[in-house]
Structure formats: structure tokens, C-alpha cells
Amino acid sequence: MRQAIAPISQNQGASAPVSINQALRITVKRVDMRFNKEESVAKLGVEVVNQALSSNAEPTSRMMYPAFEPTSHIGKDEYAGEPVEVDGYIVTAYYYVAKDEEVGGVEPEFEIEEVW
């Protein structure tokens, strides 16, 4: 005759059962899209946008492929600021800089990711 196996929480000396969500912190991200500054302010507020703009933008190693990028990004270097996490969103400011431009003189785009 088979003996039933008791759940872990009923075994002596064992800790309470842990759900998979508790055991592993899984962050699911969904990229909403790229927004300009005005759209980002309307969606998240001026404080969040200013915080994303205040981080130092550094060059990324991403290549701009014509098949995957807007034509306005081709031939430019991509710079990204530090991501800002607030109220279930991660906001990153991106700058697309031509060789004769400076990062501070370029209008940023904002990538807004919803995290749940």
C-alpha cells in the first residue's frame, strides 16, 4: 500500500511552502513605445521626465540597422541615460546624435516600459 506524501509545510522542521513568485522574482517588461518629451510628460508627469533627463547619457553599443530603425536614427550614435523606475514603469531617455551634434543639443526620445 502506498503512503501519501505530506505537503512540505506539514513535515517537521520544514519551512512553509513558497510560491514560485516568491522564490523567483520575475520581472515582466512590456515596451509601450517611444515618446517625445511632451508625450512623456503627459503620460508620467514632469518630475519623472526631469529625473530621466538629469542622468548622464552615455553611448550605447547598439548598431542602427535600416530595417529595424526609423530613418531619422540611421547614421547617428545612440546615447542612453540611466533608467528611472517609478510607479510600475521604467523610463529611459535616448538621444540620437549625429557626428556634428552634441548630446545636450538633441531632443530626446523616451522609452517607457511597463513592469508587472
KOLDREN-989788 format. One record per residue: residue number from 1; residue in one letter; x, y, z of N, C-alpha, C, CB in turn. Coordinates in Angstrom, 2 decimals. Last residue first. Glycine has a CB too. Example, Ala and Ser with C-alpha at 12.3 -4.5 7.8 and 13.67 -1.06 7.14 Angstrom:
<voti seq="2" type="s" n_east="12.85" n_north="-2.25" n_up="7.08" ca_east="13.67" ca_north="-1.06" ca_up="7.14" c_east="12.90" c_north="0.03" c_up="7.87" cb_east="14.08" cb_north="-0.60" cb_up="5.72"/>
<voti seq="1" type="a" n_east="13.19" n_north="-5.69" n_up="7.80" ca_east="12.30" ca_north="-4.50" ca_up="7.80" c_east="13.20" c_north="-3.30" c_up="7.80" cb_east="11.31" cb_north="-4.47" cb_up="9.05"/>
***
This chain:
<voti seq="116" type="w" n_east="5.40" n_north="44.57" n_up="-14.54" ca_east="4.44" ca_north="43.97" ca_up="-13.61" c_east="4.90" c_north="42.60" c_up="-13.21" cb_east="3.05" cb_north="43.89" cb_up="-14.23"/>
<voti seq="115" type="v" n_east="6.21" n_north="47.54" n_up="-16.10" ca_east="6.73" ca_north="46.40" ca_up="-15.36" c_east="5.64" c_north="45.87" c_up="-14.45" cb_east="8.00" cb_north="46.78" cb_up="-14.54"/>
<voti seq="114" type="e" n_east="6.44" n_north="49.12" n_up="-19.16" ca_east="5.54" ca_north="48.80" ca_up="-18.06" c_east="6.04" c_north="47.53" c_up="-17.41" cb_east="4.07" cb_north="48.64" cb_up="-18.55"/>
<voti seq="113" type="e" n_east="8.70" n_north="51.48" n_up="-20.34" ca_east="8.41" ca_north="50.07" ca_up="-20.17" c_east="7.48" c_north="49.90" c_up="-18.98" cb_east="9.71" cb_north="49.24" cb_up="-19.97"/>
<voti seq="112" type="i" n_east="9.35" n_north="53.90" n_up="-22.59" ca_east="8.59" ca_north="53.65" ca_up="-21.38" c_east="8.21" c_north="52.18" c_up="-21.36" cb_east="7.33" cb_north="54.57" cb_up="-21.30"/>
<voti seq="111" type="e" n_east="11.84" n_north="55.90" n_up="-23.81" ca_east="11.30" ca_north="54.55" ca_up="-23.88" c_east="10.62" c_north="54.30" c_up="-22.54" cb_east="12.41" cb_north="53.47" cb_up="-24.19"/>
<voti seq="110" type="f" n_east="11.88" n_north="59.03" n_up="-25.31" ca_east="11.75" ca_north="58.31" ca_up="-24.05" c_east="11.15" c_north="56.93" c_up="-24.32" cb_east="10.88" cb_north="59.09" cb_up="-23.05"/>
<voti seq="109" type="e" n_east="14.27" n_north="61.04" n_up="-26.97" ca_east="13.10" ca_north="60.17" ca_up="-27.05" c_east="13.07" c_north="59.38" c_up="-25.75" cb_east="13.15" cb_north="59.23" cb_up="-28.32"/>
<voti seq="108" type="p" n_east="15.47" n_north="64.48" n_up="-26.89" ca_east="15.48" ca_north="63.06" ca_up="-26.52" c_east="14.18" c_north="62.35" c_up="-26.89" cb_east="15.72" cb_north="62.91" cb_up="-25.02"/>
<voti seq="107" type="e" n_east="16.99" n_north="66.64" n_up="-29.17" ca_east="15.73" ca_north="66.34" ca_up="-28.48" c_east="15.69" c_north="64.84" c_up="-28.15" cb_east="14.50" cb_north="66.75" cb_up="-29.37"/>
<voti seq="106" type="v" n_east="20.29" n_north="67.79" n_up="-28.63" ca_east="19.39" ca_north="66.89" ca_up="-29.36" c_east="18.15" c_north="66.63" c_up="-28.52" cb_east="20.10" cb_north="65.54" cb_up="-29.72"/>
<voti seq="105" type="g" n_east="22.25" n_north="69.08" n_up="-27.23" ca_east="21.52" ca_north="69.83" ca_up="-28.24" c_east="20.52" c_north="69.03" c_up="-29.02" cb_east="22.47" cb_north="70.45" cb_up="-29.17"/>
<voti seq="104" type="g" n_east="23.56" n_north="67.28" n_up="-25.57" ca_east="22.69" ca_north="68.28" ca_up="-24.97" c_east="21.86" c_north="69.07" c_up="-25.97" cb_east="23.51" cb_north="69.22" cb_up="-24.18"/>
<voti seq="103" type="v" n_east="25.18" n_north="65.84" n_up="-27.38" ca_east="24.04" ca_north="65.19" ca_up="-26.74" c_east="23.06" c_north="66.22" c_up="-26.18" cb_east="24.53" cb_north="64.26" cb_up="-25.63"/>
<voti seq="102" type="e" n_east="25.96" n_north="67.65" n_up="-30.40" ca_east="26.27" ca_north="67.26" ca_up="-29.03" c_east="25.01" c_north="66.70" c_up="-28.39" cb_east="26.82" cb_north="68.47" cb_up="-28.21"/>
<voti seq="101" type="e" n_east="26.87" n_north="66.98" n_up="-33.87" ca_east="25.98" ca_north="67.45" ca_up="-32.80" c_east="26.52" c_north="67.03" c_up="-31.44" cb_east="24.56" cb_north="66.90" cb_up="-33.00"/>
<voti seq="100" type="d" n_east="28.21" n_north="65.81" n_up="-35.96" ca_east="28.45" ca_north="67.24" ca_up="-35.74" c_east="27.58" c_north="67.83" c_up="-34.62" cb_east="28.19" cb_north="67.99" cb_up="-37.02"/>
<voti seq="99" type="k" n_east="27.29" n_north="63.14" n_up="-36.00" ca_east="28.71" ca_north="63.42" ca_up="-35.72" c_east="28.98" c_north="64.88" c_up="-35.38" cb_east="29.56" cb_north="63.02" cb_up="-36.90"/>
<voti seq="98" type="a" n_east="24.12" n_north="63.00" n_up="-34.28" ca_east="24.95" ca_north="62.98" ca_up="-35.49" c_east="26.37" c_north="63.39" c_up="-35.10" cb_east="24.37" cb_north="63.94" cb_up="-36.59"/>
<voti seq="97" type="v" n_east="22.46" n_north="61.09" n_up="-31.91" ca_east="23.37" ca_north="62.21" ca_up="-32.12" c_east="24.17" c_north="62.01" c_up="-33.40" cb_east="24.30" cb_north="62.38" cb_up="-30.92"/>
<voti seq="96" type="y" n_east="19.75" n_north="60.50" n_up="-30.14" ca_east="20.35" ca_north="60.07" ca_up="-31.40" c_east="21.14" c_north="61.24" c_up="-31.95" cb_east="19.26" cb_north="59.58" cb_up="-32.43"/>
<voti seq="95" type="y" n_east="19.04" n_north="59.47" n_up="-26.87" ca_east="19.44" ca_north="60.58" ca_up="-27.73" c_east="20.09" c_north="59.98" c_up="-28.98" cb_east="20.43" cb_north="61.56" cb_up="-27.00"/>
<voti seq="94" type="y" n_east="16.63" n_north="58.45" n_up="-24.49" ca_east="17.56" ca_north="58.10" ca_up="-25.57" c_east="17.79" c_north="59.33" c_up="-26.43" cb_east="17.01" cb_north="56.92" cb_up="-26.42"/>
<voti seq="93" type="a" n_east="15.75" n_north="57.77" n_up="-21.19" ca_east="15.90" ca_north="58.81" ca_up="-22.20" c_east="16.97" c_north="58.37" c_up="-23.21" cb_east="16.27" cb_north="60.20" cb_up="-21.56"/>
<voti seq="92" type="t" n_east="13.52" n_north="55.48" n_up="-19.81" ca_east="14.89" ca_north="55.72" ca_up="-20.24" c_east="14.89" c_north="56.78" c_up="-21.33" cb_east="15.56" cb_north="54.41" cb_up="-20.75"/>
<voti seq="91" type="v" n_east="11.58" n_north="54.25" n_up="-17.20" ca_east="11.70" ca_north="55.31" ca_up="-18.22" c_east="13.17" c_north="55.53" c_up="-18.52" cb_east="11.02" cb_north="56.63" cb_up="-17.74"/>
<voti seq="90" type="i" n_east="9.46" n_north="51.81" n_up="-16.16" ca_east="10.88" ca_north="52.13" ca_up="-16.28" c_east="11.01" c_north="53.09" c_up="-17.46" cb_east="11.77" cb_north="50.83" cb_up="-16.48"/>
<voti seq="89" type="y" n_east="6.68" n_north="51.65" n_up="-13.93" ca_east="7.24" ca_north="51.98" ca_up="-15.24" c_east="8.75" c_north="52.17" c_up="-15.11" cb_east="6.58" cb_north="53.26" cb_up="-15.83"/>
<voti seq="88" type="g" n_east="5.60" n_north="51.41" n_up="-11.40" ca_east="5.37" ca_north="50.34" ca_up="-12.37" c_east="5.88" c_north="50.62" c_up="-13.77" cb_east="3.93" cb_north="50.07" cb_up="-12.44"/>
<voti seq="87" type="d" n_east="6.48" n_north="53.90" n_up="-10.15" ca_east="5.07" ca_north="53.50" ca_up="-10.28" c_east="4.80" c_north="52.46" c_up="-11.36" cb_east="4.24" cb_north="54.71" cb_up="-10.55"/>
<voti seq="86" type="v" n_east="9.62" n_north="54.06" n_up="-11.66" ca_east="8.63" ca_north="54.75" ca_up="-10.84" c_east="7.24" c_north="54.21" c_up="-11.17" cb_east="8.69" cb_north="56.28" cb_up="-11.05"/>
<voti seq="85" type="e" n_east="12.97" n_north="54.06" n_up="-12.48" ca_east="11.82" ca_north="53.21" ca_up="-12.20" c_east="10.88" c_north="53.93" c_up="-11.24" cb_east="12.26" cb_north="51.85" cb_up="-11.60"/>
<voti seq="84" type="v" n_east="14.98" n_north="55.09" n_up="-15.08" ca_east="14.31" ca_north="55.56" ca_up="-13.87" c_east="13.09" c_north="54.68" c_up="-13.66" cb_east="13.92" cb_north="57.08" cb_up="-13.97"/>
<voti seq="83" type="p" n_east="18.15" n_north="54.35" n_up="-16.56" ca_east="16.71" ca_north="54.09" ca_up="-16.43" c_east="16.18" c_north="54.55" c_up="-15.07" cb_east="16.42" cb_north="52.59" cb_up="-16.63"/>
<voti seq="82" type="e" n_east="20.41" n_north="56.87" n_up="-17.61" ca_east="20.10" ca_north="55.82" ca_up="-16.63" c_east="18.60" c_north="55.60" c_up="-16.58" cb_east="20.65" cb_north="56.19" cb_up="-15.22"/>
<voti seq="81" type="g" n_east="20.37" n_north="57.47" n_up="-21.19" ca_east="20.51" ca_north="57.86" ca_up="-19.81" c_east="20.24" c_north="56.68" c_up="-18.90" cb_east="19.57" cb_north="59.03" cb_up="-19.48"/>
<voti seq="80" type="a" n_east="22.16" n_north="56.72" n_up="-24.16" ca_east="21.06" ca_north="56.41" ca_up="-23.25" c_east="21.38" c_north="56.91" c_up="-21.85" cb_east="20.77" cb_north="54.89" cb_up="-23.22"/>
<voti seq="79" type="y" n_east="22.76" n_north="57.37" n_up="-27.59" ca_east="23.14" ca_north="57.59" ca_up="-26.21" c_east="21.93" c_north="57.31" c_up="-25.33" cb_east="23.67" cb_north="59.05" cb_up="-25.98"/>
<voti seq="78" type="e" n_east="23.73" n_north="56.32" n_up="-30.77" ca_east="22.70" ca_north="56.28" ca_up="-29.74" c_east="23.34" c_north="56.47" c_up="-28.37" cb_east="21.92" cb_north="54.94" cb_up="-29.80"/>
<voti seq="77" type="d" n_east="24.71" n_north="58.15" n_up="-33.63" ca_east="25.11" ca_north="57.37" ca_up="-32.46" c_east="23.99" c_north="57.45" c_up="-31.43" cb_east="26.45" cb_north="57.88" cb_up="-31.87"/>
<voti seq="76" type="k" n_east="23.44" n_north="57.84" n_up="-37.00" ca_east="23.64" ca_north="58.57" ca_up="-35.75" c_east="24.06" c_north="57.61" c_up="-34.64" cb_east="22.34" cb_north="59.33" cb_up="-35.34"/>
<voti seq="75" type="g" n_east="22.72" n_north="56.42" n_up="-39.22" ca_east="23.92" ca_north="57.24" ca_up="-39.30" c_east="24.20" c_north="58.04" c_up="-38.05" cb_east="23.80" cb_north="58.17" cb_up="-40.45"/>
<voti seq="74" type="i" n_east="19.28" n_north="56.54" n_up="-38.51" ca_east="20.35" ca_north="55.95" ca_up="-39.29" c_east="21.51" c_north="56.94" c_up="-39.43" cb_east="19.83" cb_north="55.53" cb_up="-40.68"/>
<voti seq="73" type="h" n_east="17.15" n_north="57.82" n_up="-37.35" ca_east="18.21" ca_north="57.31" ca_up="-36.47" c_east="19.43" c_north="56.81" c_up="-37.24" cb_east="17.67" cb_north="56.20" cb_up="-35.59"/>
<voti seq="72" type="s" n_east="15.28" n_north="58.44" n_up="-39.27" ca_east="15.93" ca_north="59.56" ca_up="-38.59" c_east="17.07" c_north="59.11" c_up="-37.68" cb_east="14.91" cb_north="60.34" cb_up="-37.77"/>
<voti seq="71" type="t" n_east="14.15" n_north="56.02" n_up="-40.01" ca_east="15.19" ca_north="56.60" ca_up="-40.87" c_east="15.92" c_north="57.76" c_up="-40.21" cb_east="14.58" cb_north="57.07" cb_up="-42.19"/>
<voti seq="70" type="p" n_east="13.88" n_north="53.75" n_up="-37.28" ca_east="13.35" ca_north="54.86" ca_up="-38.05" c_east="14.48" c_north="55.50" c_up="-38.87" cb_east="12.67" cb_north="55.92" cb_up="-37.12"/>
<voti seq="69" type="e" n_east="15.12" n_north="50.37" n_up="-37.69" ca_east="15.15" ca_north="51.70" ca_up="-37.07" c_east="14.41" c_north="52.71" c_up="-37.92" cb_east="16.59" cb_north="52.15" cb_up="-36.84"/>
<voti seq="68" type="f" n_east="15.35" n_north="48.01" n_up="-39.08" ca_east="14.72" ca_north="47.99" ca_up="-37.76" c_east="14.57" c_north="49.36" c_up="-37.11" cb_east="15.50" cb_north="47.12" cb_up="-36.86"/>
<voti seq="67" type="a" n_east="16.66" n_north="48.34" n_up="-41.47" ca_east="15.44" ca_north="47.53" ca_up="-41.47" c_east="14.66" c_north="47.63" c_up="-40.16" cb_east="15.77" cb_north="46.09" cb_up="-41.75"/>
<voti seq="66" type="p" n_east="19.02" n_north="49.78" n_up="-40.87" ca_east="17.90" ca_north="50.43" ca_up="-41.58" c_east="16.59" c_north="49.65" c_up="-41.55" cb_east="18.28" cb_north="50.66" cb_up="-43.01"/>
<voti seq="65" type="y" n_east="20.39" n_north="49.56" n_up="-37.67" ca_east="20.11" ca_north="48.84" ca_up="-38.90" c_east="18.90" c_north="49.46" c_up="-39.59" cb_east="19.87" cb_north="47.35" cb_up="-38.62"/>
<voti seq="64" type="m" n_east="22.71" n_north="50.75" n_up="-35.64" ca_east="21.47" ca_north="51.20" ca_up="-36.26" c_east="21.30" c_north="50.51" c_up="-37.61" cb_east="21.47" cb_north="52.74" cb_up="-36.42"/>
<voti seq="63" type="m" n_east="23.96" n_north="48.94" n_up="-32.86" ca_east="24.12" ca_north="49.34" ca_up="-34.26" c_east="22.76" c_north="49.74" c_up="-34.81" cb_east="24.75" cb_north="48.19" cb_up="-35.10"/>
<voti seq="62" type="r" n_east="24.79" n_north="49.77" n_up="-29.53" ca_east="23.79" ca_north="49.29" ca_up="-30.49" c_east="24.06" c_north="49.84" c_up="-31.89" cb_east="22.39" cb_north="49.69" cb_up="-30.04"/>
<voti seq="61" type="s" n_east="26.20" n_north="50.52" n_up="-27.38" ca_east="26.94" ca_north="49.79" ca_up="-28.42" c_east="26.00" c_north="49.28" c_up="-29.51" cb_east="27.71" cb_north="48.61" cb_up="-27.79"/>
<voti seq="60" type="t" n_east="25.71" n_north="53.94" n_up="-26.30" ca_east="25.40" ca_north="52.51" ca_up="-26.28" c_east="26.22" c_north="51.84" c_up="-27.37" cb_east="23.87" cb_north="52.25" cb_up="-26.46"/>
<voti seq="59" type="p" n_east="27.14" n_north="56.63" n_up="-24.42" ca_east="26.92" ca_north="55.94" ca_up="-25.69" c_east="26.59" c_north="54.46" c_up="-25.47" cb_east="28.16" cb_north="56.07" cb_up="-26.59"/>
<voti seq="58" type="e" n_east="25.16" n_north="58.13" n_up="-21.81" ca_east="26.39" ca_north="57.52" ca_up="-22.28" c_east="26.12" c_north="56.78" c_up="-23.57" cb_east="26.98" cb_north="56.56" cb_up="-21.21"/>
<voti seq="57" type="a" n_east="23.91" n_north="60.81" n_up="-19.96" ca_east="23.73" ca_north="59.93" ca_up="-21.12" c_east="25.08" c_north="59.44" c_up="-21.58" cb_east="22.99" cb_north="60.67" cb_up="-22.27"/>
<voti seq="56" type="n" n_east="23.25" n_north="61.15" n_up="-16.59" ca_east="24.26" ca_north="61.33" ca_up="-17.63" c_east="24.04" c_north="60.33" c_up="-18.75" cb_east="25.67" cb_north="61.18" cb_up="-17.05"/>
<voti seq="55" type="s" n_east="19.96" n_north="62.27" n_up="-15.66" ca_east="21.05" ca_north="61.29" ca_up="-15.62" c_east="22.01" c_north="61.53" c_up="-16.78" cb_east="20.49" cb_north="59.85" cb_up="-15.68"/>
<voti seq="54" type="s" n_east="17.93" n_north="64.07" n_up="-16.14" ca_east="19.04" ca_north="64.52" ca_up="-15.31" c_east="20.19" c_north="63.51" c_up="-15.24" cb_east="18.55" cb_north="64.79" cb_up="-13.91"/>
<voti seq="53" type="l" n_east="15.88" n_north="62.86" n_up="-17.54" ca_east="16.77" ca_north="63.77" ca_up="-18.26" c_east="18.02" c_north="64.13" c_up="-17.46" cb_east="16.03" cb_north="65.03" cb_up="-18.64"/>
<voti seq="52" type="a" n_east="14.58" n_north="61.47" n_up="-15.52" ca_east="15.19" ca_north="60.72" ca_up="-16.61" c_east="16.18" c_north="61.58" c_up="-17.39" cb_east="14.11" cb_north="60.17" cb_up="-17.55"/>
<voti seq="51" type="q" n_east="13.67" n_north="63.67" n_up="-14.04" ca_east="14.60" ca_north="62.73" ca_up="-13.42" c_east="15.31" c_north="61.89" c_up="-14.48" cb_east="13.85" cb_north="61.80" cb_up="-12.43"/>
<voti seq="50" type="n" n_east="11.92" n_north="64.83" n_up="-15.87" ca_east="13.11" ca_north="65.58" ca_up="-15.45" c_east="14.14" c_north="64.66" c_up="-14.79" cb_east="12.72" cb_north="66.70" cb_up="-14.49"/>
<voti seq="49" type="v" n_east="10.00" n_north="62.76" n_up="-15.94" ca_east="10.74" ca_north="63.12" ca_up="-17.15" c_east="12.01" c_north="63.89" c_up="-16.79" cb_east="9.86" cb_north="63.95" cb_up="-18.10"/>
<voti seq="48" type="v" n_east="9.05" n_north="62.89" n_up="-13.31" ca_east="9.67" ca_north="61.65" ca_up="-13.81" c_east="10.51" c_north="61.95" c_up="-15.04" cb_east="8.59" cb_north="60.60" cb_up="-14.14"/>
<voti seq="47" type="e" n_east="7.99" n_north="65.50" n_up="-13.23" ca_east="9.03" ca_north="65.09" ca_up="-12.29" c_east="9.78" c_north="63.86" c_up="-12.80" cb_east="8.43" cb_north="64.80" cb_up="-10.90"/>
<voti seq="46" type="v" n_east="5.93" n_north="65.62" n_up="-15.14" ca_east="7.16" ca_north="66.37" ca_up="-15.38" c_east="8.30" c_north="65.92" c_up="-14.46" cb_east="6.91" cb_north="67.86" cb_up="-15.21"/>
<voti seq="45" type="g" n_east="4.24" n_north="62.57" n_up="-16.05" ca_east="4.45" ca_north="63.76" ca_up="-15.23" c_east="5.83" c_north="64.35" c_up="-15.42" cb_east="4.25" cb_north="63.43" cb_up="-13.79"/>
<voti seq="44" type="l" n_east="3.47" n_north="60.49" n_up="-17.73" ca_east="4.09" ca_north="60.19" ca_up="-16.44" c_east="4.30" c_north="61.38" c_up="-15.52" cb_east="5.39" cb_north="59.55" cb_up="-16.68"/>
<voti seq="43" type="k" n_east="2.05" n_north="61.48" n_up="-20.01" ca_east="1.83" ca_north="60.11" ca_up="-19.53" c_east="2.30" c_north="59.92" c_up="-18.09" cb_east="2.53" cb_north="59.12" cb_up="-20.44"/>
<voti seq="42" type="a" n_east="2.95" n_north="64.09" n_up="-20.41" ca_east="1.50" ca_north="63.85" ca_up="-20.30" c_east="1.22" c_north="62.48" c_up="-19.70" cb_east="0.83" cb_north="63.96" cb_up="-21.68"/>
<voti seq="41" type="v" n_east="5.69" n_north="63.62" n_up="-20.64" ca_east="5.19" ca_north="64.45" ca_up="-19.53" c_east="3.70" c_north="64.19" c_up="-19.33" cb_east="5.45" cb_north="65.95" cb_up="-19.80"/>
<voti seq="40" type="s" n_east="5.68" n_north="62.16" n_up="-23.02" ca_east="6.15" ca_north="61.54" ca_up="-21.79" c_east="5.67" c_north="62.31" c_up="-20.56" cb_east="7.67" cb_north="61.45" cb_up="-21.78"/>
<voti seq="39" type="e" n_east="4.83" n_north="64.07" n_up="-24.86" ca_east="4.02" ca_north="62.87" ca_up="-24.64" c_east="4.40" c_north="62.18" c_up="-23.34" cb_east="4.18" cb_north="61.90" cb_up="-25.81"/>
<voti seq="38" type="e" n_east="7.00" n_north="65.87" n_up="-24.69" ca_east="5.64" ca_north="66.31" ca_up="-24.34" c_east="4.73" c_north="65.12" c_up="-24.05" cb_east="5.05" cb_north="67.17" cb_up="-25.47"/>
<voti seq="37" type="k" n_east="9.21" n_north="64.28" n_up="-25.59" ca_east="9.16" ca_north="64.85" ca_up="-24.24" c_east="7.74" c_north="65.23" c_up="-23.81" cb_east="10.06" cb_north="66.07" cb_up="-24.17"/>
<voti seq="36" type="n" n_east="8.01" n_north="61.35" n_up="-27.36" ca_east="8.78" ca_north="62.59" ca_up="-27.26" c_east="8.58" c_north="63.16" c_up="-25.86" cb_east="8.36" cb_north="63.62" cb_up="-28.36"/>
<voti seq="35" type="f" n_east="8.36" n_north="57.80" n_up="-26.91" ca_east="7.59" ca_north="59.03" ca_up="-26.81" c_east="8.52" c_north="60.22" c_up="-26.88" cb_east="6.76" cb_north="59.05" cb_up="-25.51"/>
<voti seq="34" type="r" n_east="8.16" n_north="54.46" n_up="-27.98" ca_east="8.99" ca_north="55.66" ca_up="-27.78" c_east="8.09" c_north="56.87" c_up="-27.82" cb_east="10.10" cb_north="55.76" cb_up="-28.85"/>
<voti seq="33" type="m" n_east="6.33" n_north="52.01" n_up="-26.10" ca_east="6.83" ca_north="52.62" ca_up="-27.33" c_east="7.74" c_north="53.78" c_up="-26.97" cb_east="5.66" cb_north="53.08" cb_up="-28.24"/>
<voti seq="32" type="d" n_east="6.13" n_north="49.94" n_up="-24.14" ca_east="4.96" ca_north="50.60" ca_up="-24.71" c_east="5.31" c_north="51.22" c_up="-26.05" cb_east="4.42" cb_north="51.67" cb_up="-23.75"/>
<voti seq="31" type="v" n_east="7.45" n_north="46.91" n_up="-23.55" ca_east="7.81" ca_north="48.23" ca_up="-24.06" c_east="6.58" c_north="48.84" c_up="-24.70" cb_east="9.00" cb_north="48.14" cb_up="-25.07"/>
<voti seq="30" type="r" n_east="7.07" n_north="45.18" n_up="-20.71" ca_east="6.42" ca_north="45.41" ca_up="-21.99" c_east="6.78" c_north="46.82" c_up="-22.43" cb_east="4.86" cb_north="45.22" cb_up="-21.90"/>
<voti seq="29" type="k" n_east="8.50" n_north="42.76" n_up="-18.63" ca_east="8.53" ca_north="44.11" ca_up="-19.18" c_east="7.79" c_north="44.13" c_up="-20.50" cb_east="9.97" cb_north="44.62" cb_up="-19.35"/>
<voti seq="28" type="v" n_east="8.41" n_north="41.12" n_up="-15.60" ca_east="7.95" ca_north="41.08" ca_up="-16.98" c_east="7.90" c_north="42.52" c_up="-17.47" cb_east="6.55" cb_north="40.37" cb_up="-17.11"/>
<voti seq="27" type="t" n_east="10.50" n_north="39.69" n_up="-13.37" ca_east="10.00" ca_north="40.98" ca_up="-13.83" c_east="9.64" c_north="40.86" c_up="-15.30" cb_east="11.04" cb_north="42.10" cb_up="-13.60"/>
<voti seq="26" type="i" n_east="10.45" n_north="37.49" n_up="-10.78" ca_east="10.39" ca_north="37.59" ca_up="-12.23" c_east="9.78" c_north="38.93" c_up="-12.60" cb_east="9.58" cb_north="36.42" cb_up="-12.85"/>
<voti seq="25" type="r" n_east="12.06" n_north="36.18" n_up="-8.31" ca_east="11.49" ca_north="37.49" ca_up="-8.64" c_east="11.57" c_north="37.64" c_up="-10.14" cb_east="12.23" cb_north="38.65" cb_up="-7.91"/>
<voti seq="24" type="l" n_east="11.24" n_north="33.12" n_up="-6.99" ca_east="11.94" ca_north="33.79" ca_up="-8.07" c_east="11.27" c_north="35.13" c_up="-8.33" cb_east="11.96" cb_north="32.92" cb_up="-9.35"/>
<voti seq="23" type="a" n_east="9.69" n_north="32.61" n_up="-4.71" ca_east="11.01" ca_north="32.02" ca_up="-4.84" c_east="11.85" c_north="32.73" c_up="-5.89" cb_east="10.90" cb_north="30.56" cb_up="-5.18"/>
<voti seq="22" type="q" n_east="7.30" n_north="33.92" n_up="-5.14" ca_east="8.11" ca_north="34.31" ca_up="-4.01" c_east="9.54" c_north="33.81" c_up="-4.16" cb_east="7.50" cb_north="33.79" cb_up="-2.71"/>
<voti seq="21" type="n" n_east="6.38" n_north="32.62" n_up="-7.40" ca_east="6.57" ca_north="34.08" ca_up="-7.46" c_east="7.41" c_north="34.58" c_up="-6.30" cb_east="5.23" cb_north="34.78" cb_up="-7.47"/>
<voti seq="20" type="i" n_east="6.12" n_north="30.03" n_up="-6.49" ca_east="7.15" ca_north="30.31" ca_up="-7.48" c_east="7.42" c_north="31.81" c_up="-7.59" cb_east="6.74" cb_north="29.75" cb_up="-8.84"/>
<voti seq="19" type="s" n_east="5.66" n_north="30.02" n_up="-2.92" ca_east="5.16" ca_north="30.03" ca_up="-4.29" c_east="6.31" c_north="30.34" c_up="-5.24" cb_east="4.02" cb_north="31.05" cb_up="-4.45"/>
<voti seq="18" type="v" n_east="6.64" n_north="27.82" n_up="-0.44" ca_east="6.93" ca_north="29.09" ca_up="-1.09" c_east="6.40" c_north="29.00" c_up="-2.52" cb_east="8.46" cb_north="29.41" cb_up="-1.08"/>
<voti seq="17" type="p" n_east="5.53" n_north="26.40" n_up="2.65" ca_east="5.70" ca_north="26.36" ca_up="1.19" c_east="5.87" c_north="27.75" c_up="0.61" cb_east="4.51" cb_north="25.67" cb_up="0.53"/>
<voti seq="16" type="a" n_east="7.56" n_north="26.85" n_up="5.60" ca_east="6.28" ca_north="26.94" ca_up="4.91" c_east="6.50" c_north="26.90" c_up="3.41" cb_east="5.51" cb_north="28.22" cb_up="5.31"/>
<voti seq="15" type="s" n_east="10.25" n_north="24.51" n_up="6.31" ca_east="9.64" ca_north="25.84" ca_up="6.27" c_east="8.32" c_north="25.78" c_up="5.51" cb_east="10.59" cb_north="26.86" cb_up="5.62"/>
<voti seq="14" type="a" n_east="10.48" n_north="21.64" n_up="8.41" ca_east="10.50" ca_north="22.26" ca_up="7.08" c_east="9.84" c_north="23.63" c_up="7.15" cb_east="9.77" cb_north="21.36" cb_up="6.04"/>
<voti seq="13" type="g" n_east="10.16" n_north="20.45" n_up="10.87" ca_east="11.41" ca_north="21.11" ca_up="10.59" c_east="11.48" c_north="21.78" c_up="9.22" cb_east="12.50" cb_north="20.13" cb_up="10.69"/>
<voti seq="12" type="q" n_east="7.93" n_north="18.00" n_up="9.72" ca_east="8.58" ca_north="18.66" ca_up="10.84" c_east="9.90" c_north="19.26" c_up="10.40" cb_east="8.80" cb_north="17.67" cb_up="12.01"/>
<voti seq="11" type="n" n_east="5.62" n_north="18.73" n_up="7.15" ca_east="6.80" ca_north="17.99" ca_up="7.60" c_east="7.45" c_north="18.74" c_up="8.74" cb_east="7.80" cb_north="17.79" cb_up="6.44"/>
<voti seq="10" type="q" n_east="3.72" n_north="20.48" n_up="6.32" ca_east="3.35" ca_north="19.58" ca_up="7.39" c_east="4.51" c_north="18.73" c_up="7.87" cb_east="2.22" cb_north="18.70" cb_up="6.94"/>
<voti seq="9" type="s" n_east="4.81" n_north="21.84" n_up="4.21" ca_east="4.50" ca_north="22.61" ca_up="5.41" c_east="4.11" c_north="21.72" c_up="6.58" cb_east="3.39" cb_north="23.60" cb_up="5.13"/>
<voti seq="8" type="i" n_east="4.97" n_north="19.91" n_up="2.16" ca_east="6.18" ca_north="20.37" ca_up="2.85" c_east="5.86" c_north="21.06" c_up="4.16" cb_east="6.97" cb_north="21.30" cb_up="1.95"/>
<voti seq="7" type="p" n_east="2.35" n_north="17.43" n_up="2.44" ca_east="2.91" ca_north="18.68" ca_up="1.92" c_east="4.08" c_north="19.15" c_up="2.77" cb_east="1.83" cb_north="19.77" cb_up="1.86"/>
<voti seq="6" type="a" n_east="3.08" n_north="13.92" n_up="2.62" ca_east="2.53" ca_north="15.13" ca_up="3.22" c_east="3.13" c_north="16.35" c_up="2.55" cb_east="2.79" cb_north="15.16" cb_up="4.74"/>
<voti seq="5" type="i" n_east="2.25" n_north="11.34" n_up="0.54" ca_east="3.33" ca_north="12.26" ca_up="0.92" c_east="2.69" c_north="13.54" c_up="1.43" cb_east="4.30" cb_north="12.55" cb_up="-0.27"/>
<voti seq="4" type="a" n_east="0.71" n_north="8.29" n_up="1.45" ca_east="0.60" ca_north="9.64" ca_up="0.90" c_east="1.75" c_north="10.50" c_up="1.40" cb_east="-0.76" cb_north="10.29" cb_up="1.27"/>
<voti seq="3" type="q" n_east="1.93" n_north="5.12" n_up="0.67" ca_east="1.70" ca_north="6.10" ca_up="1.72" c_east="1.67" c_north="7.48" c_up="1.07" cb_east="2.79" cb_north="6.02" cb_up="2.83"/>
<voti seq="2" type="r" n_east="0.53" n_north="2.22" n_up="-0.82" ca_east="1.31" ca_north="3.47" ca_up="-0.92" c_east="0.94" c_north="4.40" c_up="0.21" cb_east="1.07" cb_north="4.16" cb_up="-2.27"/>
<voti seq="1" type="m" n_east="0.83" n_north="-1.18" n_up="0.00" ca_east="0.00" ca_north="0.00" ca_up="0.00" c_east="0.88" c_north="1.25" c_up="0.00" cb_east="-0.95" cb_north="-0.01" cb_up="1.21"/>
***
